[in-house]
Amino acid sequence: MINTISSSCQRMERMATIVRDWCTKWAWAIGLGIAILLGAGLRLVWVDDMEYKREEAWTFERTQNVGKSESFPWLGMPNSVEVPHPGMSLWIFLAFGKIFPVHEPTDLGRACQIANVAAIVILALFVLRAVPKEEREPWLWATALVSLNPLSVVLHRKIWPPSIVPLFVVFLLISWWYRDRRWGAAAWGVAGVLLWQVHPAGLFVAAGFALWAMLFDRRRVSWLGWLGGSCLGALPLMPWLRAVWVTMGDHSLKARQWIHVFELKFWTRWATEPFGISVHYSLEKDFSEFLGYPVMFGRPTYFVGLLHMVIVVLAGIILVRGAWRLWLERGRWLPMFIGRESSTAFTQSACLWGFGILFTASCLPIHRHYMVITFPLMFLWVARLAILHTGQSVDALKLGRSLLLVLCITQFLLSANFLGYVHANQRFIRGDYGTPYRAQVQANMVARGD
C-alpha cells in the first residue's frame, strides 16, 4: 500500500514537472495569445459606443450612396483648407462596404475594428516567421503592448483614415524586411505610396525609410524594384495630383509654421504614448473625472489615477535604464543612432529618426493621432529599452521582462476602464471623443418621440 502511494506521488511529481517545463517553454506563446485576444476584445466590445463625428458620418454616407445616388469618387474628403485627400483614403472604406454587410454606421465601425485586429495578428505572424530568433523577443513584447495600449485601442475603433493605417504599415514592414530582393523592394515601393494615399503622414514614413536605406544600407536594396513599385503604387494618385495642381494655388498651408520644428512633438509623443500616457487626448475636460473611476457604491475609487501613477513609475524606470545603457555605450552612439546592431535596430532607427526628422522638418503640426502610423515601432523601442542591455545579468533581464509584463497588465486595465467610462457616460464627452454613437441614436429617438 505504501509503495503504491509512493509510486503515485512520484508519477504526479513527474507530471507536474512536465507541465511546469511545458508552461515555461511556451509561456511567451501563451502570454502573447492572451494579449492579442484581450486586444481583440478591447477593439470589438461595445461597438455602438464608438466615436461618430462629422468625418465618420461623411465616410459612412459614401459607403451607402456611391454606386447608387453618387458616382465613384476619385478623391477623398476635403481637408480644412478644402484640398481633397487622395482617393485611397475613401476607397478602403468603400471596399469594407463591399466585403462586409454595411447598413449602419456600427457595421462600418466593426469592419474597421476587425481590420485592426487582423493587422495585429499579421504582425505577430510576421515576427514569428521572419524576424530572427535572437531579435524576436522585443517584437513579441511590442505586439502585446500595441494590442493593449489605450490610445491604440481608441484609434483602432474609429471610422477614420488614420485608424486603418496599421494594415498598410504592416505591409510596409514586411516588404521593407525583404528589401534586398527584387519582389520585396517592389512591394516596399508600392506599400510606401499606398500608405501615403491613405494618410498624408505616410509620405514622410515612405520618404524616411527610403532616405535611411539610401544613406546607410544602399547596397542591400534592389533600387530598381523599389522605383518600379513606387511608380506602380502612384498610379491611383493621378486624379489627386491633378486636383492639387488646380487647387493648391488658391489655398496656402497655414498649418506650416517654423515653431513646429522646435516643439519636438514627434519625439515627446514617441517617448510617452507607448506607455499609455495619452487618454487625456480623448477626454480633456473630463479626464479628471476619469481618474476617479471606477465608481463603486456611488464613490470614486481613483483606481485609474493609481494606474497612471504605476505607469509613470514604470516609464521612469525603463527610461532611466535606457539612458544608463546609452551612457555606458557612449563610444557607440553613431552606430546605435544608425541602427547597426541588427535589422530590428535599423528598422527602428528608420522610423525614429528617418521619419521623425523629415516629419518635423516639414514644419507641419504633429498631432497625437498621427503617431498611429508608427505601428508598432514605438512599442518596439520601449521593449528594447527594457530588455536589451550590454552584458546584463539574468536578474537584469528578468527585471526588464517583469517591467514589461506589469506595463501590459496596467495598460489593459487602463484601456478597459476607459471603455467602461465611455459606456457608462452616454453624453457629450468634453474632449476629442465627443458624443458616443449610442448616445446620439438615443437622443434622436427622443427628439422623434420614439
C-alpha positions as CSV (number, residue, x, y, z in Angstrom):
1,M,0.0,0.0,0.0
2,I,2.8,2.4,0.9
3,N,4.7,1.5,-2.2
4,T,1.6,2.2,-4.3
5,I,1.1,5.6,-2.7
6,S,4.8,6.4,-3.2
7,S,4.6,5.4,-6.8
8,S,1.5,7.5,-7.4
9,C,3.2,10.5,-5.8
10,Q,6.3,10.1,-8.0
11,R,4.1,9.9,-11.1
12,M,2.3,13.1,-10.0
13,E,5.6,14.8,-9.4
14,R,6.8,13.8,-12.9
15,M,3.6,15.1,-14.5
16,A,3.8,18.3,-12.5
17,T,7.4,18.8,-13.7
18,I,6.4,18.1,-17.4
19,V,3.6,20.6,-17.1
20,R,5.8,23.2,-15.5
21,D,8.5,22.7,-18.1
22,W,5.9,22.9,-20.9
23,C,4.4,26.1,-19.5
24,T,7.9,27.6,-19.1
25,K,8.8,26.8,-22.7
26,W,5.6,28.1,-24.1
27,A,4.9,30.9,-21.7
28,W,5.7,33.5,-24.3
29,A,3.2,31.9,-26.7
30,I,0.5,31.7,-24.1
31,G,1.2,35.3,-22.9
32,L,1.2,36.7,-26.5
33,G,-2.0,34.8,-27.3
34,I,-3.7,36.2,-24.2
35,A,-2.6,39.8,-25.1
36,I,-3.9,39.5,-28.7
37,L,-7.2,38.1,-27.5
38,L,-7.6,40.8,-24.9
39,G,-6.6,43.4,-27.5
40,A,-9.2,42.0,-29.9
41,G,-11.9,42.1,-27.2
42,L,-11.0,45.8,-26.4
43,R,-11.4,46.7,-30.0
44,L,-14.6,44.8,-30.7
45,V,-16.6,45.3,-27.5
46,W,-19.5,47.8,-27.4
47,V,-19.2,48.9,-31.0
48,D,-22.1,51.3,-30.6
49,D,-20.0,53.4,-28.1
50,M,-17.7,54.3,-31.0
51,E,-16.8,57.9,-31.9
52,Y,-19.1,59.3,-34.5
53,K,-18.5,62.9,-35.7
54,R,-18.6,64.7,-39.0
55,E,-15.8,62.8,-40.7
56,E,-17.1,59.4,-39.6
57,A,-20.6,60.3,-40.8
58,W,-19.3,61.6,-44.1
59,T,-17.4,58.4,-44.7
60,F,-20.4,56.1,-43.8
61,E,-22.7,58.1,-46.1
62,R,-20.3,57.5,-49.0
63,T,-20.5,53.7,-48.5
64,Q,-24.2,53.9,-48.7
65,N,-24.5,56.3,-51.6
66,V,-21.6,55.6,-54.0
67,G,-22.9,53.4,-56.9
68,K,-26.5,54.4,-56.1
69,S,-27.1,58.2,-55.9
70,E,-23.4,59.1,-56.3
71,S,-20.8,58.3,-58.9
72,F,-17.5,56.7,-58.0
73,P,-15.3,59.3,-56.2
74,W,-11.7,59.8,-57.4
75,L,-10.8,62.0,-54.5
76,G,-11.2,61.7,-50.7
77,M,-12.6,64.0,-48.1
78,P,-11.5,67.7,-48.4
79,N,-9.3,68.8,-45.5
80,S,-9.5,72.1,-43.5
81,V,-8.2,74.2,-46.4
82,E,-10.5,72.5,-48.9
83,V,-7.8,70.4,-50.6
84,P,-9.0,66.8,-51.0
85,H,-7.2,63.8,-49.7
86,P,-6.2,61.1,-52.1
87,G,-9.0,58.8,-53.2
88,M,-7.4,55.8,-51.4
89,S,-8.4,57.3,-48.0
90,L,-12.0,56.7,-49.0
91,W,-11.7,53.7,-51.3
92,I,-10.6,51.5,-48.5
93,F,-13.9,52.2,-46.7
94,L,-15.9,51.6,-49.9
95,A,-14.1,48.2,-50.1
96,F,-15.1,47.5,-46.5
97,G,-18.7,48.3,-47.5
98,K,-18.5,45.6,-50.2
99,I,-16.7,43.0,-48.1
100,F,-18.9,43.4,-45.0
101,P,-22.7,43.8,-44.8
102,V,-22.5,47.6,-44.0
103,H,-26.0,49.0,-43.4
104,E,-25.5,51.0,-40.2
105,P,-22.5,53.1,-39.0
106,T,-21.8,50.4,-36.4
107,D,-21.3,47.9,-39.3
108,L,-18.6,50.0,-40.8
109,G,-17.1,50.6,-37.3
110,R,-17.0,46.9,-36.8
111,A,-15.2,46.4,-40.2
112,C,-12.5,48.9,-39.1
113,Q,-12.1,47.2,-35.8
114,I,-11.7,43.8,-37.4
115,A,-9.2,45.2,-39.9
116,N,-7.0,46.4,-37.0
117,V,-7.3,43.1,-35.2
118,A,-6.1,41.5,-38.4
119,A,-3.2,43.9,-38.5
120,I,-2.1,42.8,-35.1
121,V,-2.4,39.1,-36.0
122,I,-0.5,39.6,-39.2
123,L,2.2,41.5,-37.3
124,A,2.6,38.5,-34.9
125,L,2.8,36.0,-37.8
126,F,5.5,38.2,-39.5
127,V,7.5,38.3,-36.3
128,L,7.3,34.6,-35.8
129,R,8.1,33.8,-39.4
130,A,10.6,36.4,-40.5
131,V,12.4,38.0,-37.5
132,P,15.5,36.1,-36.4
133,K,15.1,34.3,-33.1
134,E,17.8,36.4,-31.4
135,E,15.9,39.6,-32.3
136,R,12.3,38.3,-31.8
137,E,11.6,38.9,-28.1
138,P,11.3,42.8,-28.3
139,W,8.9,42.4,-31.3
140,L,6.7,40.0,-29.3
141,W,6.5,42.4,-26.4
142,A,5.8,45.2,-28.9
143,T,2.9,43.2,-30.3
144,A,1.5,42.7,-26.8
145,L,1.8,46.3,-25.9
146,V,0.2,47.7,-29.0
147,S,-2.7,45.3,-28.5
148,L,-3.4,46.7,-25.0
149,N,-2.3,50.3,-25.3
150,P,-5.2,52.8,-24.5
151,L,-4.7,55.2,-27.4
152,S,-4.1,52.4,-29.9
153,V,-7.4,50.9,-28.7
154,V,-9.2,54.2,-29.0
155,L,-7.9,54.9,-32.5
156,H,-8.4,51.3,-33.8
157,R,-12.1,51.6,-33.0
158,K,-12.8,54.6,-35.3
159,I,-14.1,55.1,-38.8
160,W,-11.3,57.3,-39.8
161,P,-8.4,57.1,-42.3
162,P,-5.6,57.3,-39.6
163,S,-7.3,54.5,-37.8
164,I,-6.9,51.9,-40.6
165,V,-3.2,52.6,-41.4
166,P,-1.9,49.6,-39.3
167,L,-2.8,47.2,-42.1
168,F,-0.8,49.3,-44.5
169,V,2.1,49.8,-42.1
170,V,2.4,46.0,-41.6
171,F,2.5,45.6,-45.4
172,L,5.3,48.2,-45.4
173,L,7.3,46.5,-42.7
174,I,7.1,43.0,-44.2
175,S,8.2,44.3,-47.6
176,W,10.9,46.5,-46.1
177,W,12.3,43.5,-44.3
178,Y,12.9,41.8,-47.7
179,R,14.1,44.9,-49.5
180,D,17.2,43.1,-50.7
181,R,15.1,41.0,-53.0
182,R,13.5,42.4,-56.1
183,W,10.0,41.5,-55.2
184,G,10.5,42.8,-51.7
185,A,11.8,46.1,-52.8
186,A,9.0,46.4,-55.4
187,A,6.4,45.6,-52.7
188,W,8.1,48.1,-50.4
189,G,7.7,50.8,-53.0
190,V,4.1,50.0,-53.5
191,A,3.4,49.9,-49.8
192,G,5.0,53.3,-49.1
193,V,3.0,55.1,-51.8
194,L,-0.3,53.4,-50.8
195,L,0.3,54.4,-47.2
196,W,0.7,58.0,-48.3
197,Q,-2.6,57.8,-50.1
198,V,-4.4,56.5,-47.0
199,H,-2.9,59.1,-44.7
200,P,-0.8,62.2,-45.7
201,A,1.8,61.5,-43.0
202,G,2.6,58.2,-44.9
203,L,4.5,60.4,-47.4
204,F,7.1,61.1,-44.6
205,V,7.2,57.5,-43.5
206,A,7.9,56.3,-47.0
207,A,10.5,59.0,-47.6
208,G,12.1,58.5,-44.2
209,F,12.5,54.8,-44.7
210,A,13.9,55.3,-48.2
211,L,16.3,58.0,-47.0
212,W,17.6,55.8,-44.2
213,A,18.2,52.9,-46.6
214,M,19.8,55.2,-49.1
215,L,22.2,56.7,-46.6
216,F,23.1,53.6,-44.6
217,D,22.1,50.5,-46.5
218,R,22.3,51.4,-50.1
219,R,24.0,48.3,-51.4
220,R,21.5,45.9,-49.9
221,V,18.4,47.4,-51.6
222,S,17.1,46.5,-55.1
223,W,16.5,50.1,-56.0
224,L,15.1,49.3,-59.5
225,G,12.5,47.1,-57.9
226,W,11.7,49.9,-55.4
227,L,11.4,52.5,-58.1
228,G,9.1,50.3,-60.2
229,G,6.9,49.5,-57.2
230,S,6.7,53.2,-56.3
231,C,5.6,54.1,-59.8
232,L,3.0,51.4,-59.8
233,G,1.7,52.4,-56.4
234,A,1.5,56.0,-57.6
235,L,-0.9,55.3,-60.5
236,P,-4.1,55.8,-58.3
237,L,-2.6,59.2,-57.3
238,M,-3.0,60.8,-60.7
239,P,-6.5,62.3,-60.1
240,W,-5.4,63.7,-56.8
241,L,-2.2,65.2,-58.2
242,R,-4.3,66.9,-60.9
243,A,-6.7,68.2,-58.2
244,V,-3.8,69.5,-56.1
245,W,-2.3,71.2,-59.1
246,V,-5.5,73.0,-59.8
247,T,-6.4,74.0,-56.2
248,M,-3.1,74.5,-54.3
249,G,-2.6,77.9,-55.8
250,D,-5.7,79.1,-54.1
251,H,-5.0,77.5,-50.7
252,S,-2.0,78.1,-48.6
253,L,-0.8,75.6,-46.0
254,K,-1.5,77.8,-43.0
255,A,-0.6,74.9,-40.7
256,R,3.1,75.0,-41.7
257,Q,4.9,77.1,-39.1
258,W,8.6,77.2,-38.1
259,I,7.7,76.9,-34.5
260,H,6.6,73.3,-35.0
261,V,10.3,72.4,-35.7
262,F,11.3,73.4,-32.2
263,E,8.4,71.8,-30.4
264,L,9.9,68.3,-30.9
265,K,6.5,66.8,-30.5
266,F,7.3,63.7,-32.6
267,W,9.9,62.5,-30.0
268,T,7.9,63.6,-26.9
269,R,4.9,61.7,-28.2
270,W,7.2,58.7,-29.1
271,A,8.5,58.7,-25.5
272,T,5.1,58.9,-23.8
273,E,2.4,57.3,-25.9
274,P,3.7,53.7,-25.8
275,F,3.4,53.8,-22.0
276,G,-0.3,54.7,-22.2
277,I,0.1,58.3,-21.1
278,S,-2.3,59.5,-23.7
279,V,-6.0,59.2,-23.0
280,H,-6.2,62.8,-21.9
281,Y,-6.3,63.4,-25.7
282,S,-9.8,61.9,-25.9
283,L,-11.3,63.2,-22.6
284,E,-9.7,66.6,-22.0
285,K,-12.0,68.3,-19.5
286,D,-13.5,65.0,-18.3
287,F,-10.0,63.5,-17.7
288,S,-10.0,64.4,-14.0
289,E,-13.3,62.6,-13.5
290,F,-12.0,59.6,-15.3
291,L,-9.1,59.4,-12.8
292,G,-11.6,58.6,-10.1
293,Y,-13.0,55.6,-11.9
294,P,-14.4,53.0,-11.4
295,V,-17.2,54.3,-9.2
296,M,-18.3,51.9,-6.5
297,F,-21.4,52.5,-4.3
298,G,-21.5,56.0,-5.6
299,R,-18.0,56.9,-4.7
300,P,-14.9,57.2,-6.9
301,T,-12.2,54.7,-6.2
302,Y,-9.4,56.6,-8.0
303,F,-8.1,53.2,-9.3
304,V,-7.4,54.8,-12.7
305,G,-5.4,57.5,-11.0
306,L,-3.4,54.8,-9.3
307,L,-2.8,53.1,-12.7
308,H,-1.4,56.3,-14.1
309,M,1.0,56.6,-11.1
310,V,2.1,53.0,-11.8
311,I,2.7,53.8,-15.5
312,V,4.7,56.9,-14.6
313,V,6.9,54.8,-12.3
314,L,7.4,52.1,-14.9
315,A,8.2,54.7,-17.6
316,G,10.7,56.3,-15.3
317,I,12.5,53.0,-14.6
318,I,12.6,51.9,-18.2
319,L,13.8,55.3,-19.5
320,V,16.5,55.6,-16.8
321,R,17.7,52.0,-17.6
322,G,17.8,53.0,-21.3
323,A,19.7,56.2,-20.5
324,W,22.2,54.3,-18.4
325,R,22.8,51.9,-21.3
326,L,23.3,54.8,-23.6
327,W,25.8,56.3,-21.3
328,L,27.7,53.0,-20.9
329,E,27.9,52.7,-24.7
330,R,28.7,56.4,-25.4
331,G,31.6,55.3,-27.7
332,R,29.0,53.6,-30.0
333,W,26.4,56.4,-30.3
334,L,26.8,56.7,-34.1
335,P,26.3,53.0,-34.8
336,M,23.4,53.0,-32.4
337,F,21.8,56.1,-34.0
338,I,22.0,54.4,-37.4
339,G,20.9,51.0,-36.0
340,R,23.9,49.0,-37.0
341,E,23.2,46.4,-34.2
342,S,20.6,44.4,-36.1
343,S,17.9,44.5,-38.7
344,T,15.5,45.4,-35.8
345,A,17.5,48.3,-34.6
346,F,17.9,49.6,-38.2
347,T,14.1,49.4,-38.8
348,Q,13.5,51.2,-35.5
349,S,16.0,54.0,-36.4
350,A,14.5,54.4,-39.9
351,C,11.2,55.3,-38.2
352,L,12.5,57.1,-35.1
353,W,15.0,59.3,-37.0
354,G,14.3,59.0,-40.7
355,F,10.5,59.5,-40.4
356,G,10.8,61.7,-37.3
357,I,13.3,64.2,-38.7
358,L,11.6,64.6,-42.1
359,F,8.2,65.0,-40.5
360,T,9.5,67.5,-38.0
361,A,11.4,69.4,-40.8
362,S,8.1,69.7,-42.7
363,C,7.0,72.4,-40.2
364,L,3.6,70.8,-40.0
365,P,1.9,70.2,-36.7
366,I,2.3,66.7,-35.3
367,H,-1.0,65.7,-33.8
368,R,-1.2,62.8,-31.4
369,H,-3.2,60.6,-33.7
370,Y,-0.5,60.8,-36.4
371,M,1.6,58.6,-34.2
372,V,-0.6,55.6,-35.0
373,I,1.3,55.4,-38.3
374,T,4.4,54.2,-36.3
375,F,2.6,50.9,-35.5
376,P,4.3,49.1,-33.7
377,L,7.7,50.7,-33.6
378,M,7.2,53.0,-30.7
379,F,6.4,49.9,-28.6
380,L,9.4,48.0,-30.0
381,W,11.5,50.9,-28.8
382,V,10.1,50.5,-25.3
383,A,10.6,46.8,-25.3
384,R,14.2,47.1,-26.4
385,L,14.9,49.7,-23.8
386,A,13.6,47.4,-21.1
387,I,15.4,44.1,-22.0
388,L,18.4,45.0,-24.2
389,H,21.5,45.9,-22.1
390,T,25.1,45.0,-23.0
391,G,26.5,42.5,-20.5
392,Q,23.3,42.5,-18.4
393,S,22.8,39.7,-15.9
394,V,20.0,37.2,-15.8
395,D,18.4,39.2,-13.0
396,A,18.5,42.4,-15.1
397,L,16.8,40.6,-17.9
398,K,14.2,39.2,-15.6
399,L,13.6,42.7,-14.2
400,G,13.1,44.1,-17.7
401,R,10.6,41.4,-18.6
402,S,8.8,42.0,-15.3
403,L,8.5,45.7,-16.1
404,L,7.0,45.0,-19.5
405,L,4.6,42.4,-18.0
406,V,3.4,44.9,-15.4
407,L,3.1,47.6,-18.2
408,C,1.0,45.2,-20.3
409,I,-1.4,44.5,-17.4
410,T,-1.6,48.2,-16.4
411,Q,-2.4,49.3,-19.9
412,F,-5.0,46.6,-20.3
413,L,-6.7,47.8,-17.1
414,L,-6.5,51.4,-18.2
415,S,-8.0,50.6,-21.7
416,A,-10.8,48.6,-20.1
417,N,-11.6,51.4,-17.7
418,F,-11.6,53.9,-20.5
419,L,-14.1,51.9,-22.5
420,G,-16.2,51.4,-19.3
421,Y,-16.1,55.1,-18.7
422,V,-17.5,55.9,-22.1
423,H,-20.1,53.1,-21.9
424,A,-21.3,54.5,-18.5
425,N,-21.4,58.1,-19.7
426,Q,-23.7,58.3,-22.7
427,R,-23.4,62.0,-23.1
428,F,-21.1,64.6,-24.7
429,I,-17.6,63.8,-23.5
430,R,-15.7,67.1,-23.3
431,G,-12.7,66.1,-25.3
432,D,-11.9,64.8,-28.8
433,Y,-14.2,61.8,-28.2
434,G,-17.4,63.8,-28.4
435,T,-20.7,62.1,-28.0
436,P,-20.7,58.3,-28.4
437,Y,-22.7,57.0,-31.3
438,R,-25.2,55.2,-29.0
439,A,-26.0,58.4,-27.2
440,Q,-26.6,60.2,-30.5
441,V,-29.1,57.4,-31.5
442,Q,-30.9,57.7,-28.2
443,A,-31.1,61.5,-28.5
444,N,-32.5,61.2,-32.0
445,M,-35.1,58.7,-30.8
446,V,-36.2,61.1,-28.0
447,A,-36.3,64.0,-30.5
448,R,-38.6,62.0,-32.7
449,G,-40.8,60.9,-29.8
450,D,-40.0,57.2,-30.3
